[in-house]
Amino acid sequence: MLGVIFGLVFCVCLTVGSFADSLWTTGVRTRALGYAVAASDLGLESALKNPATLSAIRHTQWRVDIFDDYNGDAYAGVYGLGYQMGQNAVAIQVPYQYIGQIPLTSEGGDGKGQQSGETSDSTFMPVVTWSHLVMEGISVGVSGKGLYQTLNQSTATGAGIDLGMLVVCNDFRVAASIQNIWSTKRWKNGSEETMGKRITLGSGLTLTPDMNLLGDWNYESGQSTCQVGLTLALAPDIHVMLGLPNIADPSQFHLGVDLGLSQLALTLAYEFHSVLGQSYILGVRYEN
C-alpha cells in the first residue's frame, strides 16, 4: 500500500507546475535535495517543512547554515538546536534572511516609473517544534512560529502554526504536512497580509542501502509543484545529494556533499537558477 502511495505522489509530480519555495523550509541539506524533505530523516532541517520529522534526531542536534544567495544580492541562514527525550523531541530554530539592493521607484515627469533609490528587507522567524513518536513508525509534530520583518523603514510582525505526520514502514516513508495555519502578518501602518497555506505530500524510498529517493508534491495559493531529491552514500561518512526543486524546469538544479567528522558534519551545496544565478551554501551540524 505504501508503495502505491509513493508511486502516486511521483506520478502527480509529473503533471504540475511550479512556485517559489519559502525561506522557512530551508537548510543546506534541504536545499541540496531540492526541498524534497517532507518524508526525510534530516531532523532539524526537515522539521521546518514537516514538524513530525524532528523525531529523527537521536539525542541532541544543533546546526548553523549560512547561504550566499544569487550573486550576493541576498544572504540567509538558520540557527537550530534540537533535543530528544524518549518518545518526544523539541527544537528551536531561527531562520533569517537579508535582501539588499531592492530598487525603489517613483513617478517621473513623463508619467513613467523611475528608480529613485534602493532599500533592503530583513526577516527573522523563530520556530519552536515538538514531535511525538505515537508508535513504532508513526510520528506527529507541531511548530509554532513568529515573524519579524523590516522593509523600507516599515516593520511587520506575525505568527503561525505548522502540523505534520510521518509514517515509516521498512523501506517506504510517507508524510503529510500543512503550513501557515492561522498565519497573518501585520504591518506597523495597520495593514495585514494572510500567508497562504501550504499542503505537502511527501514520500521516500530506499532503493539500495546506499541510495535514497525523495519526492514532495506541494500546493500553495492555487499553484503546485513537485520536488525530487536523491542521496547516495559514497562511504559511511560521505554522502552526495542531488535535487530538482521543480521537475518541470530541470535547468534549475541543486548539488551537495555531506562529510561526517565524528559527531560533527560539514555540508556544502550549490544551486543554479537560470534567471537568478548561483547560490553557495555552507552548513555545520553536531549530532550525538
C-alpha positions as CSV (number, residue, x, y, z in Angstrom):
1,M,0.0,0.0,0.0
2,L,2.8,2.5,0.9
3,G,4.5,1.6,-2.4
4,V,1.3,2.5,-4.3
5,I,1.1,5.9,-2.4
6,F,4.8,6.5,-3.2
7,G,4.1,5.9,-6.9
8,L,1.0,8.1,-6.9
9,V,3.0,11.0,-5.4
10,F,5.6,10.7,-8.1
11,C,3.0,10.4,-10.9
12,V,1.3,13.5,-9.7
13,C,4.7,15.2,-9.7
14,L,4.9,14.8,-13.5
15,T,1.8,16.9,-14.1
16,V,2.2,20.0,-12.0
17,G,3.7,23.5,-12.4
18,S,5.9,25.5,-10.1
19,F,6.1,28.1,-7.3
20,A,8.9,29.8,-5.4
21,D,9.8,27.8,-2.3
22,S,9.6,29.5,1.0
23,L,12.7,30.5,3.0
24,W,11.1,28.8,6.0
25,T,11.5,25.3,4.7
26,T,15.2,25.7,4.2
27,G,18.6,24.3,5.3
28,V,21.8,23.3,3.5
29,R,20.8,19.6,3.0
30,T,17.2,20.6,2.4
31,R,18.3,22.8,-0.5
32,A,20.8,20.3,-1.8
33,L,17.9,17.9,-2.1
34,G,15.7,20.4,-3.9
35,Y,13.5,20.9,-0.8
36,A,12.1,17.4,-1.1
37,V,12.4,16.6,2.6
38,A,8.9,16.1,4.0
39,A,9.5,12.4,4.3
40,S,13.2,12.5,5.1
41,D,15.2,11.8,8.3
42,L,17.2,15.1,8.4
43,G,15.8,16.1,11.8
44,L,16.1,19.8,12.4
45,E,16.3,20.8,8.8
46,S,13.3,18.8,7.6
47,A,11.3,19.8,10.6
48,L,10.9,23.3,9.1
49,K,8.8,21.7,6.4
50,N,7.3,18.8,8.3
51,P,7.5,19.0,12.1
52,A,7.0,15.2,12.5
53,T,10.4,14.6,11.1
54,L,12.1,16.1,14.2
55,S,11.7,12.6,15.7
56,A,14.6,11.5,13.6
57,I,17.2,13.2,15.8
58,R,18.9,10.6,18.1
59,H,19.6,12.7,21.2
60,T,21.0,16.2,20.6
61,Q,21.4,18.1,17.3
62,W,22.4,21.6,16.5
63,R,23.2,23.3,13.2
64,V,24.4,26.5,11.7
65,D,23.7,27.1,8.0
66,I,24.9,30.2,6.0
67,F,23.7,31.0,2.5
68,D,25.1,33.4,-0.1
69,D,22.2,33.6,-2.5
70,Y,22.1,34.6,-6.1
71,N,25.3,36.6,-6.8
72,G,25.4,38.3,-3.4
73,D,22.0,40.1,-3.5
74,A,20.6,38.0,-0.7
75,Y,22.0,36.4,2.5
76,A,20.3,33.9,4.7
77,G,20.9,31.3,7.3
78,V,19.5,29.2,10.1
79,Y,20.5,28.5,13.7
80,G,18.9,25.5,15.3
81,L,19.1,23.3,18.4
82,G,17.1,20.1,19.0
83,Y,16.8,17.5,21.8
84,Q,15.2,14.1,22.1
85,M,13.5,12.9,25.3
86,G,12.2,9.4,25.0
87,Q,9.3,9.5,22.5
88,N,9.3,13.3,22.3
89,A,11.7,15.7,20.6
90,V,11.8,19.5,20.9
91,A,13.7,22.2,19.0
92,I,14.1,25.9,18.5
93,Q,15.3,27.3,15.2
94,V,15.8,30.8,13.9
95,P,15.8,31.3,10.1
96,Y,16.8,34.7,8.9
97,Q,17.1,36.5,5.6
98,Y,18.6,39.8,4.3
99,I,17.9,41.1,0.8
100,G,19.7,44.2,-0.4
101,Q,19.7,46.3,-3.5
102,I,15.9,46.4,-3.8
103,P,15.0,49.2,-6.2
104,L,12.7,52.0,-5.2
105,T,10.7,53.6,-8.0
106,S,8.8,56.9,-8.2
107,E,6.8,58.5,-11.0
108,G,8.8,60.7,-13.3
109,G,7.8,63.8,-15.2
110,D,6.8,61.7,-18.2
111,G,4.4,59.6,-16.0
112,K,6.7,56.6,-16.1
113,G,8.3,54.9,-13.1
114,Q,11.9,55.8,-12.5
115,Q,14.3,54.3,-9.9
116,S,14.8,56.7,-7.1
117,G,17.0,54.7,-4.8
118,E,17.4,51.3,-3.1
119,T,16.2,49.7,0.1
120,S,16.6,46.4,1.9
121,D,14.5,43.7,3.6
122,S,15.4,41.8,6.8
123,T,13.3,38.9,8.2
124,F,13.6,36.7,11.3
125,M,11.4,33.9,12.2
126,P,11.8,31.9,15.5
127,V,10.3,28.4,15.2
128,V,9.6,26.1,18.2
129,T,8.8,22.5,17.2
130,W,7.6,19.5,19.2
131,S,7.3,16.0,17.8
132,H,6.0,12.7,19.3
133,L,6.5,9.1,18.3
134,V,3.0,7.8,18.6
135,M,4.1,4.2,18.0
136,E,6.8,2.5,16.1
137,G,7.0,4.0,12.6
138,I,4.4,6.8,13.2
139,S,5.3,10.3,14.3
140,V,3.3,13.6,14.5
141,G,4.5,17.1,15.1
142,V,3.6,20.8,15.5
143,S,5.5,24.0,15.1
144,G,4.7,27.5,16.4
145,K,6.5,30.3,14.6
146,G,6.8,34.0,14.9
147,L,7.8,36.6,12.4
148,Y,9.6,40.0,12.4
149,Q,10.3,41.8,9.2
150,T,11.7,45.3,8.3
151,L,11.2,46.7,4.8
152,N,12.0,50.3,3.8
153,Q,11.7,51.6,7.4
154,S,8.4,49.8,8.0
155,T,8.1,46.8,10.3
156,A,5.7,43.8,10.4
157,T,5.1,41.0,12.9
158,G,3.2,37.7,12.6
159,A,2.7,34.2,13.8
160,G,1.5,30.8,12.5
161,I,1.3,27.1,13.1
162,D,2.6,24.1,11.1
163,L,1.3,20.5,11.5
164,G,2.8,17.3,10.2
165,M,2.9,13.5,10.3
166,L,5.3,10.8,9.1
167,V,4.8,7.0,8.6
168,V,7.8,4.7,8.1
169,C,7.4,1.1,7.0
170,N,10.6,-0.7,6.1
171,D,12.0,1.0,3.0
172,F,9.0,3.3,2.5
173,R,8.3,6.7,4.0
174,V,5.0,8.7,3.6
175,A,4.4,12.1,5.0
176,A,1.9,15.0,5.0
177,S,2.1,18.5,6.4
178,I,0.2,21.7,6.3
179,Q,2.0,25.0,7.0
180,N,0.9,28.6,7.8
181,I,-2.3,27.7,9.7
182,W,-3.8,31.0,11.1
183,S,-0.7,32.8,9.7
184,T,-1.2,36.6,9.5
185,K,1.4,39.3,9.1
186,R,0.6,42.8,10.4
187,W,2.4,45.9,9.3
188,K,3.0,48.9,11.5
189,N,0.7,51.0,9.4
190,G,-2.2,48.7,10.2
191,S,-2.3,46.7,7.0
192,E,-2.5,42.9,7.2
193,E,-1.4,40.0,5.0
194,T,-2.6,36.5,5.2
195,M,0.1,34.0,4.5
196,G,-1.1,31.3,2.1
197,K,-1.4,27.8,3.5
198,R,0.9,25.1,2.0
199,I,-0.1,21.5,1.8
200,T,2.7,18.9,1.2
201,L,2.6,15.2,0.5
202,G,5.9,13.5,0.7
203,S,7.3,10.1,0.0
204,G,10.7,8.4,0.4
205,L,12.0,5.1,-0.9
206,T,15.3,3.3,0.0
207,L,16.4,2.0,-3.4
208,T,19.5,0.3,-2.1
209,P,21.3,0.5,1.3
210,D,23.4,3.4,-0.2
211,M,20.7,5.2,-2.2
212,N,17.5,7.0,-1.2
213,L,14.9,8.8,-3.3
214,L,12.6,11.5,-2.0
215,G,9.7,13.3,-3.6
216,D,7.4,16.1,-2.4
217,W,4.2,17.4,-4.0
218,N,3.3,20.9,-2.7
219,Y,0.2,23.0,-3.1
220,E,0.1,26.7,-2.2
221,S,-2.1,29.7,-3.3
222,G,-3.6,27.8,-6.2
223,Q,-0.3,26.6,-7.6
224,S,1.5,23.3,-7.2
225,T,4.9,21.9,-7.8
226,C,6.9,18.7,-7.4
227,Q,10.4,18.4,-5.9
228,V,12.7,15.4,-6.2
229,G,15.9,14.6,-4.2
230,L,18.4,11.8,-4.3
231,T,21.1,10.8,-1.7
232,L,24.0,8.5,-2.5
233,A,26.4,7.2,0.1
234,L,29.9,7.0,-1.3
235,A,31.3,6.0,2.1
236,P,29.8,5.7,5.6
237,D,30.6,9.4,6.2
238,I,30.4,10.8,2.7
239,H,27.0,11.5,1.1
240,V,26.3,13.1,-2.3
241,M,22.9,14.9,-2.8
242,L,21.1,15.9,-6.0
243,G,17.9,17.9,-6.1
244,L,15.4,19.3,-8.5
245,P,13.2,22.0,-6.8
246,N,10.8,21.9,-9.8
247,I,11.0,18.9,-12.1
248,A,9.1,20.9,-14.7
249,D,12.3,23.0,-15.1
250,P,15.3,20.8,-14.9
251,S,17.6,23.7,-15.7
252,Q,17.3,24.6,-12.0
253,F,19.4,22.0,-10.2
254,H,21.0,21.6,-6.7
255,L,24.0,19.7,-5.7
256,G,25.6,18.9,-2.3
257,V,28.1,16.8,-0.4
258,D,27.9,15.9,3.3
259,L,31.1,15.0,5.1
260,G,30.9,13.3,8.5
261,L,33.7,14.1,11.0
262,S,32.9,12.0,14.1
263,Q,29.9,13.8,15.8
264,L,30.4,16.9,13.5
265,A,29.4,17.1,9.9
266,L,30.1,19.7,7.2
267,T,27.8,20.2,4.2
268,L,28.5,22.2,1.1
269,A,25.8,22.8,-1.5
270,Y,25.5,24.6,-4.8
271,E,22.4,25.9,-6.7
272,F,21.9,27.1,-10.2
273,H,18.9,29.1,-11.2
274,S,18.6,30.0,-14.9
275,V,17.3,33.5,-14.1
276,L,18.5,34.4,-10.6
277,G,22.0,33.0,-10.9
278,Q,24.0,30.8,-8.4
279,S,24.0,30.2,-4.7
280,Y,26.6,28.7,-2.4
281,I,25.6,27.2,1.0
282,L,27.7,26.1,3.9
283,G,26.3,24.1,6.9
284,V,27.8,22.7,10.1
285,R,25.9,20.4,12.5
286,Y,26.5,18.3,15.6
287,E,24.8,15.1,16.4
288,N,25.1,12.6,19.2
